[in-house]
């Protein structure tokens, strides 16, 4: 990968999981239910581009400084631009990871958000495919 080349969102070589099984409603019981306008549909609020969105479950703690914990659900949007500073899901040499994308002095770096993990400099010898940008994180209970 050339240092200043744009980082395109890769074509994912396998089918993506379905967006959801149905609508998700949230709210709380209230004796004043006649004052409710409508149910809250999380799809409307969390899926910016439904056709380009998929979910992934996090395994590991390399991104705890960004509020991403083991077991969390990532809502990943393939249509968002993967610019420096954004948290992305990337395939580095065929292995998936979630890291903060950085450009430093013309080089691409995948930066963890936990000091226990080293940065991953991406050189021309590496294969890097950005699957998408993390739009939202849903914390596991």
Backbone torsions as a table, in degrees:
resi	resn	phi	psi	omega
1	UNK	NA	129.3	179.7
2	UNK	-75.1	144.9	-173.5
3	UNK	-55.9	-39.3	-176.4
4	UNK	-105.9	10.5	-179.7
5	UNK	-70.9	145.5	176.3
6	UNK	-64.0	151.4	179.2
7	UNK	-103.0	100.7	-177.5
8	UNK	-78.2	155.0	172.6
9	UNK	-77.0	126.8	-174.7
10	UNK	-73.1	154.4	168.4
11	UNK	-79.7	118.4	-177.8
12	UNK	-71.3	124.9	-172.4
13	UNK	-73.4	-5.8	178.5
14	UNK	-128.9	161.3	-179.1
15	UNK	-62.6	143.0	178.2
16	UNK	-82.6	152.1	178.0
17	UNK	-66.4	156.9	179.1
18	UNK	-63.3	154.5	-177.7
19	UNK	-64.6	-48.0	179.7
20	UNK	-167.6	164.4	-179.6
21	UNK	-86.7	-16.3	-179.3
22	UNK	176.7	-171.8	179.6
23	UNK	-73.9	148.3	179.0
24	UNK	-116.0	118.0	179.8
25	UNK	-105.8	144.0	177.9
26	UNK	-133.6	152.5	179.6
27	UNK	166.2	-171.3	178.3
28	UNK	-140.7	151.1	-179.8
29	UNK	-64.9	141.1	179.6
30	UNK	-149.7	139.7	176.5
31	UNK	-68.2	-15.1	-178.5
32	UNK	-99.7	49.6	-177.1
33	UNK	-65.8	-18.5	178.4
34	UNK	-71.0	-10.4	178.6
35	UNK	-92.5	-1.8	179.4
36	UNK	-78.3	132.3	178.2
37	UNK	-75.2	-53.6	-179.6
38	UNK	-166.8	170.0	177.5
39	UNK	-72.1	152.5	177.8
40	UNK	-86.0	118.4	178.2
41	UNK	-100.2	110.1	-178.0
42	UNK	-65.1	-26.0	176.2
43	UNK	-58.9	-40.0	-179.6
44	UNK	-64.9	-29.8	-174.1
45	UNK	-97.7	-28.0	-173.3
46	UNK	-108.3	-17.1	-179.9
47	UNK	-105.7	95.4	-178.0
48	UNK	-68.3	-40.2	-178.9
49	UNK	-134.3	83.9	-172.6
50	UNK	-52.5	-38.7	-177.6
51	UNK	-70.9	-17.8	-178.2
52	UNK	-111.0	14.9	-173.5
53	UNK	-111.3	140.6	172.9
54	UNK	-143.2	165.0	-179.3
55	UNK	-108.9	148.6	173.0
56	UNK	-141.1	144.9	177.3
57	UNK	-96.7	135.3	-177.9
58	UNK	-83.7	138.7	172.3
59	UNK	-128.3	118.5	179.1
60	UNK	114.9	176.6	-173.8
61	UNK	-126.2	22.2	-177.0
62	UNK	-72.8	-10.0	-176.5
63	UNK	-120.4	23.0	-176.4
64	UNK	-62.9	-29.7	178.2
65	UNK	-67.0	-18.5	177.1
66	UNK	-98.7	8.3	179.7
67	UNK	79.6	18.8	178.9
68	UNK	-109.5	116.9	-174.2
69	UNK	-116.4	162.5	177.0
70	UNK	-54.2	129.0	179.2
71	UNK	92.1	-10.5	179.7
72	UNK	-67.3	158.0	177.3
73	UNK	-104.1	124.7	177.6
74	UNK	-96.8	136.1	171.4
75	UNK	-103.1	111.1	-171.2
76	UNK	-109.8	129.5	-177.7
77	UNK	-111.7	116.4	-179.3
78	UNK	-75.6	-15.6	-176.7
79	UNK	-89.3	-10.5	178.5
80	UNK	-78.6	146.0	-179.2
81	UNK	-75.5	130.9	-179.8
82	UNK	-85.4	82.2	-178.7
83	UNK	-97.9	164.7	179.9
84	UNK	-57.8	131.6	179.6
85	UNK	101.6	-14.7	-179.8
86	UNK	-86.0	151.4	175.2
87	UNK	-87.2	127.7	-175.1
88	UNK	-127.8	157.3	166.4
89	UNK	-99.3	122.0	-175.1
90	UNK	-129.2	149.6	171.2
91	UNK	-104.9	110.2	178.8
92	UNK	-105.9	114.1	-175.5
93	UNK	51.1	39.3	175.5
94	UNK	86.5	-4.2	179.9
95	UNK	-106.7	129.7	-179.1
96	UNK	-77.1	141.5	176.1
97	UNK	-150.6	156.4	172.2
98	UNK	-115.0	123.8	-177.7
99	UNK	-151.3	166.7	173.5
100	UNK	-84.8	128.9	179.8
101	UNK	-83.3	128.9	178.6
102	UNK	-131.5	145.5	169.6
103	UNK	-115.4	122.1	-179.8
104	UNK	-131.8	121.0	178.7
105	UNK	48.4	45.5	177.2
106	UNK	78.0	6.1	-180.0
107	UNK	-114.5	152.2	177.6
108	UNK	-97.3	134.5	179.2
109	UNK	-132.0	138.1	170.8
110	UNK	-99.3	116.2	-171.7
111	UNK	-107.7	121.4	172.4
112	UNK	-74.2	163.4	177.1
113	UNK	-113.8	42.4	176.7
114	UNK	-147.4	121.6	-175.9
115	UNK	-63.2	-12.1	178.4
116	UNK	-75.0	-10.7	-177.0
117	UNK	-116.7	141.5	179.1
118	UNK	-82.2	157.1	171.3
119	UNK	-66.2	155.1	178.8
120	UNK	-116.3	102.4	176.2
121	UNK	-73.5	136.1	-179.6
122	UNK	-103.3	118.0	179.9
123	UNK	-105.7	178.0	179.9
124	UNK	-64.7	-21.1	179.8
125	UNK	-76.1	-15.8	-179.1
126	UNK	-88.8	154.6	170.9
127	UNK	-105.4	117.7	-179.1
128	UNK	-122.9	121.6	175.1
129	UNK	-124.0	123.0	176.8
130	UNK	-87.1	118.6	179.6
131	UNK	-80.6	-30.0	179.7
132	UNK	168.5	174.0	-180.0
133	UNK	-102.8	136.0	177.8
134	UNK	-71.9	117.4	-179.1
135	UNK	-91.4	-39.5	-179.6
136	UNK	-147.3	156.9	175.0
137	UNK	-122.9	128.6	175.2
138	UNK	-107.8	116.5	-176.5
139	UNK	-74.3	139.1	176.1
140	UNK	-71.8	149.3	179.1
141	UNK	-70.3	NA	NA
